Amino acid sequence: MTIQEKALYHQIHPLKLATDWGTGAIAFYLLWRRRLWPALLVMFVPAIVVSGALIRWADLEPYRRSAFGRYVARSMTPAMQGVRFAGNGIMMLGAWYRRPAWLVGGLLVILFGWLRGVLVRAG
């Protein structure tokens, strides 16, 4: 498996998903409390460490062969990864400015990034 494939398929590993969602919730709380640097550390350091470890050492082949892996191969383009990242940025700003609607909007953007392949079928 190439490094590009590993970078793609590690995104659906349960450890990566749990790390991103768990640390995101903590970081949003810290941003709401105006604790910028701790929030940024919590948001990004664990995600980078877990990503690096999974890409380096995890057997990601079962994820590639799974139905979810096939979906990700088709639908998770670099543009959709950018959409997900933008949604996270919207949520971070929503937490900082204490705008719950922005948190919901950012979450919807992230979900669109994940679900575009289901919502928008190529013709």
Residue frames relative to the residue before (quaternion, step in Angstrom):
aa qw qx qy qz dx dy dz
M 1.0000 0.0000 0.0000 0.0000 0.00 0.00 0.00
T 0.4244 -0.7122 0.5022 0.2458 3.57 -0.90 0.95
I 0.6509 -0.5045 0.3881 0.4137 3.55 -1.27 0.30
Q 0.6251 0.5337 -0.3425 0.4552 3.60 1.06 -0.69
E 0.6476 0.5001 -0.3157 0.4805 3.59 1.01 -0.77
K 0.6421 0.5111 -0.3258 0.4694 3.56 0.97 -0.82
A 0.6399 0.5238 -0.3239 0.4596 3.59 1.00 -0.82
L 0.6566 0.4934 -0.3100 0.4789 3.58 1.09 -0.64
Y 0.7708 0.4140 -0.2171 0.4328 3.57 0.63 -1.13
H 0.5602 0.5901 -0.4163 0.4057 3.62 1.11 -0.36
Q 0.5672 0.6310 -0.3686 0.3799 3.59 1.20 -0.53
I 0.7355 0.3844 -0.2380 0.5046 3.61 1.16 -0.43
H 0.4027 0.6836 -0.4941 0.3555 3.57 1.26 0.26
P 0.5512 -0.6455 0.4075 0.3368 3.63 -0.85 0.87
L 0.6284 0.5303 -0.3501 0.4487 3.62 1.00 -0.68
K 0.6536 0.5034 -0.3100 0.4724 3.59 0.98 -0.82
L 0.6621 0.5016 -0.3089 0.4634 3.58 0.90 -0.90
A 0.6672 0.4930 -0.3017 0.4698 3.59 0.92 -0.89
T 0.6356 0.5257 -0.3295 0.4594 3.58 0.99 -0.79
D 0.6934 0.4847 -0.2905 0.4472 3.58 0.78 -0.99
W 0.7072 0.4468 -0.2779 0.4723 3.59 0.83 -0.92
G 0.6728 0.5062 -0.3058 0.4445 3.59 0.91 -0.83
T 0.7099 0.4319 -0.2711 0.4857 3.56 0.81 -0.94
G 0.5776 0.5793 -0.3752 0.4359 3.58 1.14 -0.58
A 0.6576 0.5113 -0.3142 0.4554 3.58 0.88 -0.92
I 0.6638 0.4894 -0.3046 0.4766 3.57 0.95 -0.85
A 0.6618 0.5114 -0.3074 0.4538 3.58 0.93 -0.89
F 0.6419 0.5128 -0.3362 0.4605 3.60 0.96 -0.78
Y 0.6156 0.5318 -0.3369 0.4740 3.57 1.04 -0.75
L 0.6725 0.4915 -0.2973 0.4667 3.59 0.89 -0.93
L 0.6352 0.5123 -0.3338 0.4719 3.60 1.01 -0.73
W 0.6177 0.5466 -0.3359 0.4548 3.57 1.02 -0.81
R 0.7096 0.4301 -0.2295 0.5087 3.55 1.15 -0.78
R 0.4717 -0.7106 0.4001 0.3353 3.60 1.34 0.21
R 0.4459 0.6473 -0.4796 0.3901 3.58 1.00 0.85
L 0.1653 -0.8659 0.4659 0.0766 3.55 0.54 1.28
W 0.7402 0.4357 -0.2657 0.4378 3.61 0.56 -1.10
P 0.6462 0.4803 -0.3488 0.4796 3.64 0.88 -0.69
A 0.6325 0.5356 -0.3350 0.4482 3.59 1.01 -0.78
L 0.6689 0.4921 -0.3052 0.4661 3.59 0.90 -0.88
L 0.6343 0.5202 -0.3311 0.4664 3.59 1.01 -0.76
V 0.6763 0.4853 -0.2920 0.4710 3.58 0.89 -0.95
M 0.6677 0.5203 -0.3049 0.4364 3.59 0.95 -0.85
F 0.8373 0.2986 -0.1188 0.4423 3.57 0.74 -1.01
V 0.6394 0.5559 -0.3615 0.3891 3.64 0.87 -0.76
P 0.6925 0.4461 -0.3197 0.4682 3.67 0.69 -0.86
A 0.6291 0.5450 -0.3408 0.4372 3.60 0.99 -0.79
I 0.6677 0.4909 -0.2983 0.4734 3.59 0.96 -0.86
V 0.6576 0.5105 -0.3105 0.4589 3.59 0.93 -0.89
V 0.6838 0.4709 -0.2909 0.4754 3.60 0.84 -0.95
S 0.6325 0.5223 -0.3412 0.4591 3.61 0.93 -0.78
G 0.6708 0.5034 -0.3022 0.4531 3.55 0.85 -0.94
A 0.6668 0.4987 -0.3043 0.4627 3.58 0.92 -0.88
L 0.6753 0.4888 -0.3069 0.4593 3.60 0.88 -0.87
I 0.6583 0.4975 -0.3147 0.4691 3.58 0.92 -0.85
R 0.6979 0.4778 -0.2727 0.4584 3.59 0.97 -0.81
W 0.8639 0.2044 -0.0487 0.4577 3.60 0.68 -1.07
A 0.6266 0.5773 -0.3637 0.3765 3.63 1.03 -0.52
D 0.4006 -0.6479 0.5879 0.2725 3.53 -1.24 0.59
L 0.0903 -0.8420 0.5319 0.0034 3.57 -0.17 1.30
E 0.3982 0.7419 -0.4589 0.2835 3.58 1.27 -0.03
P 0.6512 0.4996 -0.3524 0.4496 3.68 0.85 -0.72
Y 0.6363 0.5149 -0.3323 0.4686 3.59 1.08 -0.63
R 0.6265 0.5265 -0.3357 0.4665 3.58 1.04 -0.72
R 0.7138 0.4588 -0.2566 0.4626 3.61 0.95 -0.85
S 0.5651 0.6206 -0.3891 0.3797 3.61 1.20 -0.36
A 0.6560 -0.4862 0.3938 0.4221 3.56 -1.30 0.27
F 0.6427 0.5131 -0.3191 0.4710 3.58 0.99 -0.82
G 0.6346 0.5325 -0.3194 0.4602 3.58 1.03 -0.79
R 0.6511 0.4978 -0.3154 0.4783 3.59 0.96 -0.80
Y 0.6256 0.5258 -0.3290 0.4732 3.57 1.05 -0.78
V 0.6653 0.5031 -0.3006 0.4624 3.59 0.87 -0.95
A 0.6280 0.5406 -0.3390 0.4455 3.60 0.96 -0.81
R 0.6979 0.4645 -0.2607 0.4788 3.59 1.03 -0.82
S 0.8393 0.3220 -0.0892 0.4290 3.53 0.77 -1.09
M 0.6857 0.4904 -0.3014 0.4456 3.60 1.06 -0.58
T 0.0163 -0.8150 0.5759 -0.0621 3.53 0.32 1.34
P 0.6590 -0.4687 0.3752 0.4530 3.59 -1.20 0.18
A 0.6151 0.5438 -0.3545 0.4475 3.60 1.03 -0.67
M 0.6827 0.4724 -0.2952 0.4728 3.60 0.92 -0.84
Q 0.5941 0.5255 -0.3676 0.4856 3.58 1.13 -0.53
G 0.6305 0.5216 -0.3198 0.4777 3.58 1.10 -0.70
V 0.6146 0.5344 -0.3399 0.4703 3.57 1.05 -0.75
R 0.6533 0.5066 -0.3143 0.4667 3.59 0.90 -0.89
F 0.6545 0.5072 -0.3077 0.4688 3.59 0.94 -0.88
A 0.6377 0.5176 -0.3223 0.4707 3.60 1.01 -0.81
G 0.6296 0.5319 -0.3307 0.4598 3.58 1.00 -0.79
N 0.6319 0.5175 -0.3238 0.4775 3.54 1.04 -0.77
G 0.6377 0.5240 -0.3210 0.4645 3.59 1.01 -0.78
I 0.6266 0.5217 -0.3309 0.4751 3.58 1.02 -0.79
M 0.6587 0.5001 -0.3111 0.4682 3.58 0.95 -0.84
M 0.6334 0.5258 -0.3365 0.4573 3.58 0.99 -0.78
L 0.6616 0.4848 -0.3044 0.4843 3.59 0.95 -0.85
G 0.6272 0.5447 -0.3293 0.4488 3.57 1.03 -0.77
A 0.6546 0.4868 -0.3093 0.4888 3.55 1.03 -0.78
W 0.6601 0.5204 -0.3148 0.4407 3.60 0.88 -0.90
Y 0.7659 0.3479 -0.1794 0.5100 3.57 0.92 -0.96
R 0.3941 -0.7550 0.4408 0.2835 3.56 1.37 0.16
R 0.3922 0.6826 -0.4928 0.3707 3.51 0.81 1.16
P 0.2854 -0.7994 0.5020 0.1659 3.60 -0.02 1.24
A 0.6125 0.5560 -0.3592 0.4321 3.60 1.03 -0.68
W 0.6292 0.5210 -0.3346 0.4698 3.60 1.07 -0.66
L 0.6055 0.5432 -0.3515 0.4635 3.57 1.08 -0.71
V 0.6699 0.4806 -0.2908 0.4854 3.57 0.93 -0.92
G 0.6539 0.5175 -0.3119 0.4553 3.58 0.92 -0.87
G 0.6565 0.5022 -0.3102 0.4696 3.57 0.94 -0.84
L 0.6346 0.5190 -0.3252 0.4713 3.56 1.01 -0.79
L 0.6444 0.5110 -0.3245 0.4673 3.59 0.99 -0.76
V 0.6208 0.5226 -0.3362 0.4780 3.59 1.07 -0.71
I 0.6459 0.5095 -0.3173 0.4717 3.60 0.93 -0.86
L 0.6680 0.4953 -0.3041 0.4647 3.58 0.89 -0.90
F 0.6127 0.5264 -0.3520 0.4729 3.58 1.04 -0.68
G 0.6319 0.5377 -0.3317 0.4490 3.60 0.98 -0.83
W 0.6871 0.4583 -0.2732 0.4932 3.58 1.03 -0.77
L 0.8046 0.3610 -0.1426 0.4494 3.58 0.87 -0.96
R 0.3461 0.7702 -0.4851 0.2272 3.60 1.20 0.01
G 0.6541 0.5337 -0.3166 0.4325 3.57 0.94 -0.81
V 0.6645 0.4596 -0.2929 0.5113 3.58 1.19 -0.49
L 0.7141 0.4805 -0.2520 0.4423 3.55 0.96 -0.95
V 0.7806 0.2165 -0.0935 0.5788 3.57 1.04 -0.81
R 0.1427 -0.8108 0.5654 0.0498 3.55 -0.13 1.28
A 0.4163 -0.6853 0.5380 0.2601 3.57 -0.94 0.95
G 0.4840 -0.7570 0.3904 0.2006 3.52 -0.84 1.07
